[in-house]
Amino acid sequence: MTSDMWTVAIQVLLYHQ
């Protein structure tokens, strides 16, 4: 698993609020 993908996913989810 790559932590980078999680970082991007979290940023997108937070930005999509």
ABEGO torsion letter per residue (X at the ends): XBAAAAAAAAAAAAAAX
